[in-house]
Amino acid sequence: MSNKSEIYLDALGANISLSPQMIHDLDVQGFTVIHNVIDADWLAEMRRMFDMIVEKEGDLLAIEHHQEEKATRIANLINKGTVWEKVWSHPLVLSVCRHIFNGEFKVSSLNAREALMGGGHQPLHADWKQPRPDFPKVHLVNSIWAIDDLSAENGAPRIIPGTHNRPELPEDVLADPSASHPDEIIFACPAGSVMIYNAHTWHGGTTNRTGARRRVLHGLYIDRADLQQQDQRKWLTHETNSRLNPAQKWLLDVE
Ligand SMILES: O=C(O)CCC(=O)C(=O)O
């Protein structure tokens, strides 16, 4: 890692010591779950902003990324309010990223998703779809932030421990990636929890069978040499840019 990256990551507070359990979970299972990351006031503001953006953007929601039938998606939250800033630059999440990447990385995107009644089921997938001649190099780390309580009933994501250590994509080796998997773990948790995972790990959303609200954020990070999902040099607004410090600009790769 370059000296400059080290300095900026330290400035962002991405030097929190991870517990032995967390390191074990990340290395062996490919993910870790942290509770109580978001306090009550912050949650309330996130919920308010989520619903406000959905109301405001209407049919244009998530055109910067992709739309999904029976799930509400919001894209490019980096440029949609200050409440999201503490998400993509969160010191603990960045510390975990630093451990998993073990090299230079940047923000790829910050999006939101809410599976609606009867919708949300996804085949098991890895977020990195490209061939991996450089396996086991990590290209992507993702974080799923629970804005509402998540349960097996309202479509919590599932994840298959250890699959970050497999070079294959699930669609290449599973007879039916949409089927339930014997090893799957459901990320059922109270609102305010965050799951951070090596995004080569096989995972996917499940069906919201009750219609109970299940808003989540997806904070995605990528190897610094790869292309961001949402190119911040293209999307960054003057307003966002004006409030960023140099380390945050480096993290968004817009310096
Ligand atoms: O929101 C979720 O439950 C997971 C979504 C996901 O994995 C994806 O959209 O790629």
The ligand as an SDF file (V2000), in Angstrom:
LIG
                    3D

 10  9  0  0  0  0  0  0  0  0999 V2000
  -30.5070   -6.4010   -0.4800 O   0  0  0  0  0  0  0  0  0  0  0  0
  -30.2020   -7.5780   -0.3720 C   0  0  0  0  0  0  0  0  0  0  0  0
  -30.8450   -8.3480    0.3150 O   0  0  0  0  0  0  0  0  0  0  0  0
  -29.0260   -8.1270   -1.1330 C   0  0  0  0  0  0  0  0  0  0  0  0
  -29.0110   -7.5810   -2.5080 C   0  0  0  0  0  0  0  0  0  0  0  0
  -27.9200   -8.0840   -3.3790 C   0  0  0  0  0  0  0  0  0  0  0  0
  -27.1770   -8.9720   -3.0520 O   0  0  0  0  0  0  0  0  0  0  0  0
  -27.7750   -7.4780   -4.6940 C   0  0  0  0  0  0  0  0  0  0  0  0
  -28.6160   -6.6760   -5.0950 O   0  0  0  0  0  0  0  0  0  0  0  0
  -26.7820   -7.8200   -5.3940 O   0  0  0  0  0  0  0  0  0  0  0  0
  1  2  2  0
  2  3  1  0
  2  4  1  0
  4  5  1  0
  5  6  1  0
  6  7  2  0
  6  8  1  0
  8  9  2  0
  8 10  1  0
M  END
$$$$
